[in-house]
Amino acid sequence: MRTTLQQCEADLDRAPFVRVHRSAIVNLDAVVDRRRLPGGDFRLRTRHCGELLLSRTRRRAFDAALARRR
């Protein structure tokens, strides 16, 4: 299957999934914690994928999606 991440993002149910980087989409239910990195980025630790980068440009959308889940 060949598709763009943008197309995958559009096809996914928005409730548990959010794009956190230009190369990653994460299930919010799998996020265990996050650590701030120098420069404003964050490192997300997940149950299944290890660690992922949360970019500065995607942080606001991530925080909003996380707040809606609580």
CHARMM internal coordinates of N, CA and C (Angstrom, degrees):
IC EDIT
DIST 1 N 1 CA 1.4530
DIST 1 CA 1 C 1.5193
ANGL 1 N 1 CA 1 C 108.52
DIST 1 C 2 N 1.3102
ANGL 1 CA 1 C 2 N 116.96
DIHE 1 N 1 CA 1 C 2 N 127.85
DIST 2 N 2 CA 1.4553
ANGL 1 C 2 N 2 CA 121.53
DIHE 1 CA 1 C 2 N 2 CA 177.95
DIST 2 CA 2 C 1.5213
ANGL 2 N 2 CA 2 C 108.10
DIHE 1 C 2 N 2 CA 2 C -120.66
DIST 2 C 3 N 1.3096
ANGL 2 CA 2 C 3 N 115.10
DIHE 2 N 2 CA 2 C 3 N 118.58
DIST 3 N 3 CA 1.4572
ANGL 2 C 3 N 3 CA 120.76
DIHE 2 CA 2 C 3 N 3 CA 178.82
DIST 3 CA 3 C 1.5280
ANGL 3 N 3 CA 3 C 107.84
DIHE 2 C 3 N 3 CA 3 C -154.39
DIST 3 C 4 N 1.3026
ANGL 3 CA 3 C 4 N 116.08
DIHE 3 N 3 CA 3 C 4 N 161.54
DIST 4 N 4 CA 1.4619
ANGL 3 C 4 N 4 CA 119.60
DIHE 3 CA 3 C 4 N 4 CA 178.62
DIST 4 CA 4 C 1.5192
ANGL 4 N 4 CA 4 C 110.16
DIHE 3 C 4 N 4 CA 4 C -84.42
DIST 4 C 5 N 1.3177
ANGL 4 CA 4 C 5 N 115.60
DIHE 4 N 4 CA 4 C 5 N 159.28
DIST 5 N 5 CA 1.4585
ANGL 4 C 5 N 5 CA 120.17
DIHE 4 CA 4 C 5 N 5 CA 177.07
DIST 5 CA 5 C 1.5269
ANGL 5 N 5 CA 5 C 109.70
DIHE 4 C 5 N 5 CA 5 C -65.44
DIST 5 C 6 N 1.3029
ANGL 5 CA 5 C 6 N 116.41
DIHE 5 N 5 CA 5 C 6 N -32.32
DIST 6 N 6 CA 1.4665
ANGL 5 C 6 N 6 CA 120.71
DIHE 5 CA 5 C 6 N 6 CA 177.52
DIST 6 CA 6 C 1.5311
ANGL 6 N 6 CA 6 C 110.13
DIHE 5 C 6 N 6 CA 6 C -62.61
DIST 6 C 7 N 1.3248
ANGL 6 CA 6 C 7 N 117.86
DIHE 6 N 6 CA 6 C 7 N -40.87
DIST 7 N 7 CA 1.4656
ANGL 6 C 7 N 7 CA 121.12
DIHE 6 CA 6 C 7 N 7 CA 178.10
DIST 7 CA 7 C 1.5213
ANGL 7 N 7 CA 7 C 110.81
DIHE 6 C 7 N 7 CA 7 C -68.70
DIST 7 C 8 N 1.3232
ANGL 7 CA 7 C 8 N 117.50
DIHE 7 N 7 CA 7 C 8 N -40.01
DIST 8 N 8 CA 1.4775
ANGL 7 C 8 N 8 CA 120.59
DIHE 7 CA 7 C 8 N 8 CA 176.56
DIST 8 CA 8 C 1.5175
ANGL 8 N 8 CA 8 C 110.32
DIHE 7 C 8 N 8 CA 8 C -61.26
DIST 8 C 9 N 1.3249
ANGL 8 CA 8 C 9 N 116.51
DIHE 8 N 8 CA 8 C 9 N -42.59
DIST 9 N 9 CA 1.4599
ANGL 8 C 9 N 9 CA 121.01
DIHE 8 CA 8 C 9 N 9 CA 179.15
DIST 9 CA 9 C 1.5285
ANGL 9 N 9 CA 9 C 111.09
DIHE 8 C 9 N 9 CA 9 C -60.23
DIST 9 C 10 N 1.3135
ANGL 9 CA 9 C 10 N 117.02
DIHE 9 N 9 CA 9 C 10 N -40.69
DIST 10 N 10 CA 1.4650
ANGL 9 C 10 N 10 CA 121.60
DIHE 9 CA 9 C 10 N 10 CA 179.68
DIST 10 CA 10 C 1.5269
ANGL 10 N 10 CA 10 C 111.46
DIHE 9 C 10 N 10 CA 10 C -67.78
DIST 10 C 11 N 1.3308
ANGL 10 CA 10 C 11 N 117.05
DIHE 10 N 10 CA 10 C 11 N -32.23
DIST 11 N 11 CA 1.4637
ANGL 10 C 11 N 11 CA 121.51
DIHE 10 CA 10 C 11 N 11 CA -177.69
DIST 11 CA 11 C 1.5238
ANGL 11 N 11 CA 11 C 113.55
DIHE 10 C 11 N 11 CA 11 C -81.25
DIST 11 C 12 N 1.3330
ANGL 11 CA 11 C 12 N 117.64
DIHE 11 N 11 CA 11 C 12 N -22.23
DIST 12 N 12 CA 1.4674
ANGL 11 C 12 N 12 CA 121.44
DIHE 11 CA 11 C 12 N 12 CA -177.31
DIST 12 CA 12 C 1.5190
ANGL 12 N 12 CA 12 C 111.64
DIHE 11 C 12 N 12 CA 12 C -77.86
DIST 12 C 13 N 1.3227
ANGL 12 CA 12 C 13 N 114.99
DIHE 12 N 12 CA 12 C 13 N 153.18
DIST 13 N 13 CA 1.4617
ANGL 12 C 13 N 13 CA 121.54
DIHE 12 CA 12 C 13 N 13 CA 172.23
DIST 13 CA 13 C 1.5196
ANGL 13 N 13 CA 13 C 107.47
DIHE 12 C 13 N 13 CA 13 C -67.02
DIST 13 C 14 N 1.3079
ANGL 13 CA 13 C 14 N 117.85
DIHE 13 N 13 CA 13 C 14 N 122.08
DIST 14 N 14 CA 1.4665
ANGL 13 C 14 N 14 CA 122.64
DIHE 13 CA 13 C 14 N 14 CA -175.78
DIST 14 CA 14 C 1.5195
ANGL 14 N 14 CA 14 C 113.90
DIHE 13 C 14 N 14 CA 14 C -64.22
DIST 14 C 15 N 1.3153
ANGL 14 CA 14 C 15 N 118.24
DIHE 14 N 14 CA 14 C 15 N -24.34
DIST 15 N 15 CA 1.4651
ANGL 14 C 15 N 15 CA 120.17
DIHE 14 CA 14 C 15 N 15 CA -173.95
DIST 15 CA 15 C 1.5296
ANGL 15 N 15 CA 15 C 113.10
DIHE 14 C 15 N 15 CA 15 C -58.01
DIST 15 C 16 N 1.3198
ANGL 15 CA 15 C 16 N 120.11
DIHE 15 N 15 CA 15 C 16 N -57.18
DIST 16 N 16 CA 1.4590
ANGL 15 C 16 N 16 CA 116.72
DIHE 15 CA 15 C 16 N 16 CA -176.48
DIST 16 CA 16 C 1.5304
ANGL 16 N 16 CA 16 C 114.52
DIHE 15 C 16 N 16 CA 16 C -92.76
DIST 16 C 17 N 1.3392
ANGL 16 CA 16 C 17 N 118.90
DIHE 16 N 16 CA 16 C 17 N -9.59
DIST 17 N 17 CA 1.4610
ANGL 16 C 17 N 17 CA 120.78
DIHE 16 CA 16 C 17 N 17 CA -172.94
DIST 17 CA 17 C 1.5247
ANGL 17 N 17 CA 17 C 111.88
DIHE 16 C 17 N 17 CA 17 C -111.91
DIST 17 C 18 N 1.3260
ANGL 17 CA 17 C 18 N 115.34
DIHE 17 N 17 CA 17 C 18 N 140.98
DIST 18 N 18 CA 1.4537
ANGL 17 C 18 N 18 CA 120.64
DIHE 17 CA 17 C 18 N 18 CA 176.63
DIST 18 CA 18 C 1.5366
ANGL 18 N 18 CA 18 C 108.50
DIHE 17 C 18 N 18 CA 18 C -146.56
DIST 18 C 19 N 1.3085
ANGL 18 CA 18 C 19 N 115.33
DIHE 18 N 18 CA 18 C 19 N 142.66
DIST 19 N 19 CA 1.4631
ANGL 18 C 19 N 19 CA 120.37
DIHE 18 CA 18 C 19 N 19 CA 177.22
DIST 19 CA 19 C 1.5128
ANGL 19 N 19 CA 19 C 108.48
DIHE 18 C 19 N 19 CA 19 C -78.51
DIST 19 C 20 N 1.3243
ANGL 19 CA 19 C 20 N 116.53
DIHE 19 N 19 CA 19 C 20 N 128.04
DIST 20 N 20 CA 1.4635
ANGL 19 C 20 N 20 CA 121.05
DIHE 19 CA 19 C 20 N 20 CA -176.17
DIST 20 CA 20 C 1.5206
ANGL 20 N 20 CA 20 C 112.71
DIHE 19 C 20 N 20 CA 20 C -112.90
DIST 20 C 21 N 1.3126
ANGL 20 CA 20 C 21 N 116.43
DIHE 20 N 20 CA 20 C 21 N -12.16
DIST 21 N 21 CA 1.4639
ANGL 20 C 21 N 21 CA 121.89
DIHE 20 CA 20 C 21 N 21 CA -178.40
DIST 21 CA 21 C 1.5215
ANGL 21 N 21 CA 21 C 106.56
DIHE 20 C 21 N 21 CA 21 C -161.23
DIST 21 C 22 N 1.3102
ANGL 21 CA 21 C 22 N 116.82
DIHE 21 N 21 CA 21 C 22 N 163.09
DIST 22 N 22 CA 1.4685
ANGL 21 C 22 N 22 CA 117.84
DIHE 21 CA 21 C 22 N 22 CA -179.17
DIST 22 CA 22 C 1.5205
ANGL 22 N 22 CA 22 C 111.96
DIHE 21 C 22 N 22 CA 22 C -63.10
DIST 22 C 23 N 1.3351
ANGL 22 CA 22 C 23 N 116.83
DIHE 22 N 22 CA 22 C 23 N -16.59
DIST 23 N 23 CA 1.4571
ANGL 22 C 23 N 23 CA 120.21
DIHE 22 CA 22 C 23 N 23 CA -178.95
DIST 23 CA 23 C 1.5296
ANGL 23 N 23 CA 23 C 113.55
DIHE 22 C 23 N 23 CA 23 C -117.28
DIST 23 C 24 N 1.3532
ANGL 23 CA 23 C 24 N 118.17
DIHE 23 N 23 CA 23 C 24 N 14.47
DIST 24 N 24 CA 1.4664
ANGL 23 C 24 N 24 CA 118.21
DIHE 23 CA 23 C 24 N 24 CA -176.30
DIST 24 CA 24 C 1.5253
ANGL 24 N 24 CA 24 C 112.61
DIHE 23 C 24 N 24 CA 24 C -151.40
DIST 24 C 25 N 1.3268
ANGL 24 CA 24 C 25 N 114.33
DIHE 24 N 24 CA 24 C 25 N 139.55
DIST 25 N 25 CA 1.4657
ANGL 24 C 25 N 25 CA 123.90
DIHE 24 CA 24 C 25 N 25 CA 170.05
DIST 25 CA 25 C 1.5268
ANGL 25 N 25 CA 25 C 105.62
DIHE 24 C 25 N 25 CA 25 C -121.08
DIST 25 C 26 N 1.3325
ANGL 25 CA 25 C 26 N 116.66
DIHE 25 N 25 CA 25 C 26 N 138.14
DIST 26 N 26 CA 1.4576
ANGL 25 C 26 N 26 CA 119.56
DIHE 25 CA 25 C 26 N 26 CA -176.54
DIST 26 CA 26 C 1.5309
ANGL 26 N 26 CA 26 C 110.60
DIHE 25 C 26 N 26 CA 26 C -125.54
DIST 26 C 27 N 1.3125
ANGL 26 CA 26 C 27 N 115.19
DIHE 26 N 26 CA 26 C 27 N 146.65
DIST 27 N 27 CA 1.4600
ANGL 26 C 27 N 27 CA 122.22
DIHE 26 CA 26 C 27 N 27 CA 171.66
DIST 27 CA 27 C 1.5222
ANGL 27 N 27 CA 27 C 106.49
DIHE 26 C 27 N 27 CA 27 C -82.58
DIST 27 C 28 N 1.3075
ANGL 27 CA 27 C 28 N 118.41
DIHE 27 N 27 CA 27 C 28 N 119.85
DIST 28 N 28 CA 1.4649
ANGL 27 C 28 N 28 CA 121.95
DIHE 27 CA 27 C 28 N 28 CA -176.76
DIST 28 CA 28 C 1.5195
ANGL 28 N 28 CA 28 C 112.42
DIHE 27 C 28 N 28 CA 28 C -60.48
DIST 28 C 29 N 1.3208
ANGL 28 CA 28 C 29 N 117.03
DIHE 28 N 28 CA 28 C 29 N -29.09
DIST 29 N 29 CA 1.4600
ANGL 28 C 29 N 29 CA 120.72
DIHE 28 CA 28 C 29 N 29 CA 179.48
DIST 29 CA 29 C 1.5349
ANGL 29 N 29 CA 29 C 111.78
DIHE 28 C 29 N 29 CA 29 C -67.64
DIST 29 C 30 N 1.3274
ANGL 29 CA 29 C 30 N 117.29
DIHE 29 N 29 CA 29 C 30 N -18.84
DIST 30 N 30 CA 1.4591
ANGL 29 C 30 N 30 CA 121.23
DIHE 29 CA 29 C 30 N 30 CA -178.16
DIST 30 CA 30 C 1.5316
ANGL 30 N 30 CA 30 C 112.75
DIHE 29 C 30 N 30 CA 30 C -93.31
DIST 30 C 31 N 1.3266
ANGL 30 CA 30 C 31 N 118.20
DIHE 30 N 30 CA 30 C 31 N -8.44
DIST 31 N 31 CA 1.4652
ANGL 30 C 31 N 31 CA 121.10
DIHE 30 CA 30 C 31 N 31 CA -178.28
DIST 31 CA 31 C 1.5273
ANGL 31 N 31 CA 31 C 109.40
DIHE 30 C 31 N 31 CA 31 C -76.00
DIST 31 C 32 N 1.3258
ANGL 31 CA 31 C 32 N 115.38
DIHE 31 N 31 CA 31 C 32 N 124.43
DIST 32 N 32 CA 1.4618
ANGL 31 C 32 N 32 CA 121.56
DIHE 31 CA 31 C 32 N 32 CA -178.93
DIST 32 CA 32 C 1.5267
ANGL 32 N 32 CA 32 C 110.24
DIHE 31 C 32 N 32 CA 32 C -94.35
DIST 32 C 33 N 1.3340
ANGL 32 CA 32 C 33 N 117.62
DIHE 32 N 32 CA 32 C 33 N -46.89
DIST 33 N 33 CA 1.4577
ANGL 32 C 33 N 33 CA 121.31
DIHE 32 CA 32 C 33 N 33 CA 176.59
DIST 33 CA 33 C 1.5249
ANGL 33 N 33 CA 33 C 109.85
DIHE 32 C 33 N 33 CA 33 C -163.07
DIST 33 C 34 N 1.3390
ANGL 33 CA 33 C 34 N 115.01
DIHE 33 N 33 CA 33 C 34 N 176.88
DIST 34 N 34 CA 1.4605
ANGL 33 C 34 N 34 CA 120.02
DIHE 33 CA 33 C 34 N 34 CA 177.85
DIST 34 CA 34 C 1.5192
ANGL 34 N 34 CA 34 C 109.47
DIHE 33 C 34 N 34 CA 34 C -141.55
DIST 34 C 35 N 1.3299
ANGL 34 CA 34 C 35 N 114.36
DIHE 34 N 34 CA 34 C 35 N 147.11
DIST 35 N 35 CA 1.4640
ANGL 34 C 35 N 35 CA 121.37
DIHE 34 CA 34 C 35 N 35 CA 178.96
DIST 35 CA 35 C 1.5125
ANGL 35 N 35 CA 35 C 109.09
DIHE 34 C 35 N 35 CA 35 C -124.08
DIST 35 C 36 N 1.3262
ANGL 35 CA 35 C 36 N 116.16
DIHE 35 N 35 CA 35 C 36 N 137.57
DIST 36 N 36 CA 1.4586
ANGL 35 C 36 N 36 CA 121.59
DIHE 35 CA 35 C 36 N 36 CA 177.98
DIST 36 CA 36 C 1.5227
ANGL 36 N 36 CA 36 C 109.37
DIHE 35 C 36 N 36 CA 36 C -76.92
DIST 36 C 37 N 1.3161
ANGL 36 CA 36 C 37 N 115.68
DIHE 36 N 36 CA 36 C 37 N 135.31
DIST 37 N 37 CA 1.4547
ANGL 36 C 37 N 37 CA 122.40
DIHE 36 CA 36 C 37 N 37 CA 177.44
DIST 37 CA 37 C 1.5271
ANGL 37 N 37 CA 37 C 109.60
DIHE 36 C 37 N 37 CA 37 C -108.28
DIST 37 C 38 N 1.3113
ANGL 37 CA 37 C 38 N 117.83
DIHE 37 N 37 CA 37 C 38 N 157.78
DIST 38 N 38 CA 1.4661
ANGL 37 C 38 N 38 CA 119.52
DIHE 37 CA 37 C 38 N 38 CA 174.73
DIST 38 CA 38 C 1.5362
ANGL 38 N 38 CA 38 C 109.59
DIHE 37 C 38 N 38 CA 38 C -58.34
DIST 38 C 39 N 1.3115
ANGL 38 CA 38 C 39 N 116.75
DIHE 38 N 38 CA 38 C 39 N 139.69
DIST 39 N 39 CA 1.4572
ANGL 38 C 39 N 39 CA 120.37
DIHE 38 CA 38 C 39 N 39 CA 179.40
DIST 39 CA 39 C 1.5208
ANGL 39 N 39 CA 39 C 114.01
DIHE 38 C 39 N 39 CA 39 C 96.81
DIST 39 C 40 N 1.3316
ANGL 39 CA 39 C 40 N 118.36
DIHE 39 N 39 CA 39 C 40 N -4.91
DIST 40 N 40 CA 1.4541
ANGL 39 C 40 N 40 CA 120.53
DIHE 39 CA 39 C 40 N 40 CA 175.43
DIST 40 CA 40 C 1.5109
ANGL 40 N 40 CA 40 C 116.38
DIHE 39 C 40 N 40 CA 40 C 99.60
DIST 40 C 41 N 1.3236
ANGL 40 CA 40 C 41 N 117.94
DIHE 40 N 40 CA 40 C 41 N -8.77
DIST 41 N 41 CA 1.4580
ANGL 40 C 41 N 41 CA 120.08
DIHE 40 CA 40 C 41 N 41 CA 176.44
DIST 41 CA 41 C 1.5246
ANGL 41 N 41 CA 41 C 109.79
DIHE 40 C 41 N 41 CA 41 C -79.23
DIST 41 C 42 N 1.3236
ANGL 41 CA 41 C 42 N 116.00
DIHE 41 N 41 CA 41 C 42 N 167.18
DIST 42 N 42 CA 1.4611
ANGL 41 C 42 N 42 CA 121.93
DIHE 41 CA 41 C 42 N 42 CA 175.62
DIST 42 CA 42 C 1.5216
ANGL 42 N 42 CA 42 C 108.97
DIHE 41 C 42 N 42 CA 42 C -127.52
DIST 42 C 43 N 1.3047
ANGL 42 CA 42 C 43 N 116.32
DIHE 42 N 42 CA 42 C 43 N 153.06
DIST 43 N 43 CA 1.4556
ANGL 42 C 43 N 43 CA 122.80
DIHE 42 CA 42 C 43 N 43 CA 173.56
DIST 43 CA 43 C 1.5206
ANGL 43 N 43 CA 43 C 106.58
DIHE 42 C 43 N 43 CA 43 C -108.82
DIST 43 C 44 N 1.3316
ANGL 43 CA 43 C 44 N 116.83
DIHE 43 N 43 CA 43 C 44 N 120.63
DIST 44 N 44 CA 1.4594
ANGL 43 C 44 N 44 CA 122.04
DIHE 43 CA 43 C 44 N 44 CA 178.21
DIST 44 CA 44 C 1.5194
ANGL 44 N 44 CA 44 C 109.41
DIHE 43 C 44 N 44 CA 44 C -94.43
DIST 44 C 45 N 1.2983
ANGL 44 CA 44 C 45 N 116.94
DIHE 44 N 44 CA 44 C 45 N 134.26
DIST 45 N 45 CA 1.4585
ANGL 44 C 45 N 45 CA 121.00
DIHE 44 CA 44 C 45 N 45 CA 174.16
DIST 45 CA 45 C 1.5216
ANGL 45 N 45 CA 45 C 106.71
DIHE 44 C 45 N 45 CA 45 C -104.91
DIST 45 C 46 N 1.3272
ANGL 45 CA 45 C 46 N 116.05
DIHE 45 N 45 CA 45 C 46 N 129.17
DIST 46 N 46 CA 1.4568
ANGL 45 C 46 N 46 CA 121.32
DIHE 45 CA 45 C 46 N 46 CA -178.75
DIST 46 CA 46 C 1.5224
ANGL 46 N 46 CA 46 C 110.58
DIHE 45 C 46 N 46 CA 46 C -119.37
DIST 46 C 47 N 1.3202
ANGL 46 CA 46 C 47 N 115.07
DIHE 46 N 46 CA 46 C 47 N 162.42
DIST 47 N 47 CA 1.4688
ANGL 46 C 47 N 47 CA 119.80
DIHE 46 CA 46 C 47 N 47 CA 179.08
DIST 47 CA 47 C 1.5145
ANGL 47 N 47 CA 47 C 112.46
DIHE 46 C 47 N 47 CA 47 C -68.64
DIST 47 C 48 N 1.3250
ANGL 47 CA 47 C 48 N 117.78
DIHE 47 N 47 CA 47 C 48 N -34.22
DIST 48 N 48 CA 1.4587
ANGL 47 C 48 N 48 CA 120.44
DIHE 47 CA 47 C 48 N 48 CA -170.08
DIST 48 CA 48 C 1.5174
ANGL 48 N 48 CA 48 C 114.81
DIHE 47 C 48 N 48 CA 48 C -108.75
DIST 48 C 49 N 1.3217
ANGL 48 CA 48 C 49 N 118.24
DIHE 48 N 48 CA 48 C 49 N -32.55
DIST 49 N 49 CA 1.4650
ANGL 48 C 49 N 49 CA 121.59
DIHE 48 CA 48 C 49 N 49 CA -171.87
DIST 49 CA 49 C 1.5229
ANGL 49 N 49 CA 49 C 113.70
DIHE 48 C 49 N 49 CA 49 C -105.81
DIST 49 C 50 N 1.3031
ANGL 49 CA 49 C 50 N 117.92
DIHE 49 N 49 CA 49 C 50 N 5.40
DIST 50 N 50 CA 1.4564
ANGL 49 C 50 N 50 CA 119.09
DIHE 49 CA 49 C 50 N 50 CA -177.19
DIST 50 CA 50 C 1.5183
ANGL 50 N 50 CA 50 C 110.16
DIHE 49 C 50 N 50 CA 50 C 78.00
DIST 50 C 51 N 1.3221
ANGL 50 CA 50 C 51 N 116.80
DIHE 50 N 50 CA 50 C 51 N -120.99
DIST 51 N 51 CA 1.4586
ANGL 50 C 51 N 51 CA 121.10
DIHE 50 CA 50 C 51 N 51 CA -177.71
DIST 51 CA 51 C 1.5230
ANGL 51 N 51 CA 51 C 111.05
DIHE 50 C 51 N 51 CA 51 C -117.21
DIST 51 C 52 N 1.3319
ANGL 51 CA 51 C 52 N 114.92
DIHE 51 N 51 CA 51 C 52 N 143.34
DIST 52 N 52 CA 1.4592
ANGL 51 C 52 N 52 CA 122.64
DIHE 51 CA 51 C 52 N 52 CA 177.62
DIST 52 CA 52 C 1.5178
ANGL 52 N 52 CA 52 C 108.54
DIHE 51 C 52 N 52 CA 52 C -131.50
DIST 52 C 53 N 1.3184
ANGL 52 CA 52 C 53 N 116.06
DIHE 52 N 52 CA 52 C 53 N 152.07
DIST 53 N 53 CA 1.4505
ANGL 52 C 53 N 53 CA 120.99
DIHE 52 CA 52 C 53 N 53 CA 177.36
DIST 53 CA 53 C 1.5288
ANGL 53 N 53 CA 53 C 110.10
DIHE 52 C 53 N 53 CA 53 C -87.24
DIST 53 C 54 N 1.3245
ANGL 53 CA 53 C 54 N 116.36
DIHE 53 N 53 CA 53 C 54 N 130.95
DIST 54 N 54 CA 1.4673
ANGL 53 C 54 N 54 CA 122.32
DIHE 53 CA 53 C 54 N 54 CA 171.80
DIST 54 CA 54 C 1.5166
ANGL 54 N 54 CA 54 C 106.12
DIHE 53 C 54 N 54 CA 54 C -102.89
DIST 54 C 55 N 1.3147
ANGL 54 CA 54 C 55 N 117.16
DIHE 54 N 54 CA 54 C 55 N 111.49
DIST 55 N 55 CA 1.4589
ANGL 54 C 55 N 55 CA 120.56
DIHE 54 CA 54 C 55 N 55 CA -175.54
DIST 55 CA 55 C 1.5216
ANGL 55 N 55 CA 55 C 111.60
DIHE 54 C 55 N 55 CA 55 C -75.34
DIST 55 C 56 N 1.3131
ANGL 55 CA 55 C 56 N 115.91
DIHE 55 N 55 CA 55 C 56 N 158.25
DIST 56 N 56 CA 1.4694
ANGL 55 C 56 N 56 CA 121.50
DIHE 55 CA 55 C 56 N 56 CA 178.62
DIST 56 CA 56 C 1.5132
ANGL 56 N 56 CA 56 C 111.10
DIHE 55 C 56 N 56 CA 56 C -59.93
DIST 56 C 57 N 1.3180
ANGL 56 CA 56 C 57 N 117.41
DIHE 56 N 56 CA 56 C 57 N -38.04
DIST 57 N 57 CA 1.4662
ANGL 56 C 57 N 57 CA 120.49
DIHE 56 CA 56 C 57 N 57 CA -177.11
DIST 57 CA 57 C 1.5274
ANGL 57 N 57 CA 57 C 112.62
DIHE 56 C 57 N 57 CA 57 C -72.48
DIST 57 C 58 N 1.3114
ANGL 57 CA 57 C 58 N 118.30
DIHE 57 N 57 CA 57 C 58 N -22.29
DIST 58 N 58 CA 1.4701
ANGL 57 C 58 N 58 CA 122.27
DIHE 57 CA 57 C 58 N 58 CA -179.33
DIST 58 CA 58 C 1.5308
ANGL 58 N 58 CA 58 C 112.79
DIHE 57 C 58 N 58 CA 58 C -99.60
DIST 58 C 59 N 1.3292
ANGL 58 CA 58 C 59 N 117.51
DIHE 58 N 58 CA 58 C 59 N -5.46
DIST 59 N 59 CA 1.4636
ANGL 58 C 59 N 59 CA 120.70
DIHE 58 CA 58 C 59 N 59 CA -173.68
DIST 59 CA 59 C 1.5194
ANGL 59 N 59 CA 59 C 113.09
DIHE 58 C 59 N 59 CA 59 C -63.70
DIST 59 C 60 N 1.3180
ANGL 59 CA 59 C 60 N 118.02
DIHE 59 N 59 CA 59 C 60 N -42.09
DIST 60 N 60 CA 1.4719
ANGL 59 C 60 N 60 CA 120.78
DIHE 59 CA 59 C 60 N 60 CA -179.02
DIST 60 CA 60 C 1.5276
ANGL 60 N 60 CA 60 C 110.96
DIHE 59 C 60 N 60 CA 60 C -61.02
DIST 60 C 61 N 1.3216
ANGL 60 CA 60 C 61 N 117.41
DIHE 60 N 60 CA 60 C 61 N -44.59
DIST 61 N 61 CA 1.4687
ANGL 60 C 61 N 61 CA 121.24
DIHE 60 CA 60 C 61 N 61 CA 178.75
DIST 61 CA 61 C 1.5318
ANGL 61 N 61 CA 61 C 110.61
DIHE 60 C 61 N 61 CA 61 C -65.50
DIST 61 C 62 N 1.3329
ANGL 61 CA 61 C 62 N 117.17
DIHE 61 N 61 CA 61 C 62 N -38.05
DIST 62 N 62 CA 1.4631
ANGL 61 C 62 N 62 CA 121.21
DIHE 61 CA 61 C 62 N 62 CA 177.42
DIST 62 CA 62 C 1.5209
ANGL 62 N 62 CA 62 C 110.43
DIHE 61 C 62 N 62 CA 62 C -63.11
DIST 62 C 63 N 1.3335
ANGL 62 CA 62 C 63 N 117.45
DIHE 62 N 62 CA 62 C 63 N -48.26
DIST 63 N 63 CA 1.4684
ANGL 62 C 63 N 63 CA 121.67
DIHE 62 CA 62 C 63 N 63 CA -179.79
DIST 63 CA 63 C 1.5276
ANGL 63 N 63 CA 63 C 111.48
DIHE 62 C 63 N 63 CA 63 C -61.16
DIST 63 C 64 N 1.3301
ANGL 63 CA 63 C 64 N 116.81
DIHE 63 N 63 CA 63 C 64 N -40.77
DIST 64 N 64 CA 1.4636
ANGL 63 C 64 N 64 CA 120.95
DIHE 63 CA 63 C 64 N 64 CA 178.72
DIST 64 CA 64 C 1.5240
ANGL 64 N 64 CA 64 C 111.36
DIHE 63 C 64 N 64 CA 64 C -64.96
DIST 64 C 65 N 1.3299
ANGL 64 CA 64 C 65 N 116.69
DIHE 64 N 64 CA 64 C 65 N -43.81
DIST 65 N 65 CA 1.4552
ANGL 64 C 65 N 65 CA 120.38
DIHE 64 CA 64 C 65 N 65 CA 179.25
DIST 65 CA 65 C 1.5301
ANGL 65 N 65 CA 65 C 111.14
DIHE 64 C 65 N 65 CA 65 C -65.68
DIST 65 C 66 N 1.3165
ANGL 65 CA 65 C 66 N 116.41
DIHE 65 N 65 CA 65 C 66 N -38.42
DIST 66 N 66 CA 1.4563
ANGL 65 C 66 N 66 CA 120.68
DIHE 65 CA 65 C 66 N 66 CA 177.73
DIST 66 CA 66 C 1.5156
ANGL 66 N 66 CA 66 C 111.57
DIHE 65 C 66 N 66 CA 66 C -65.33
DIST 66 C 67 N 1.3326
ANGL 66 CA 66 C 67 N 117.15
DIHE 66 N 66 CA 66 C 67 N -39.98
DIST 67 N 67 CA 1.4619
ANGL 66 C 67 N 67 CA 121.18
DIHE 66 CA 66 C 67 N 67 CA 178.62
DIST 67 CA 67 C 1.5282
ANGL 67 N 67 CA 67 C 111.43
DIHE 66 C 67 N 67 CA 67 C -65.43
DIST 67 C 68 N 1.3211
ANGL 67 CA 67 C 68 N 118.00
DIHE 67 N 67 CA 67 C 68 N -36.09
DIST 68 N 68 CA 1.4673
ANGL 67 C 68 N 68 CA 121.41
DIHE 67 CA 67 C 68 N 68 CA 177.80
DIST 68 CA 68 C 1.5195
ANGL 68 N 68 CA 68 C 111.91
DIHE 67 C 68 N 68 CA 68 C -67.58
DIST 68 C 69 N 1.3197
ANGL 68 CA 68 C 69 N 117.60
DIHE 68 N 68 CA 68 C 69 N -28.23
DIST 69 N 69 CA 1.4730
ANGL 68 C 69 N 69 CA 122.45
DIHE 68 CA 68 C 69 N 69 CA -177.97
DIST 69 CA 69 C 1.5259
ANGL 69 N 69 CA 69 C 111.33
DIHE 68 C 69 N 69 CA 69 C -76.66
DIST 69 C 70 N 1.3125
ANGL 69 CA 69 C 70 N 118.43
DIHE 69 N 69 CA 69 C 70 N -21.78
DIST 70 N 70 CA 1.4690
ANGL 69 C 70 N 70 CA 121.06
DIHE 69 CA 69 C 70 N 70 CA -176.06
DIST 70 CA 70 C 1.4865
ANGL 70 N 70 CA 70 C 111.82
DIHE 69 C 70 N 70 CA 70 C -86.83
END
COOR INIT
IC SEED 1 N 1 CA 1 C
IC BUILD
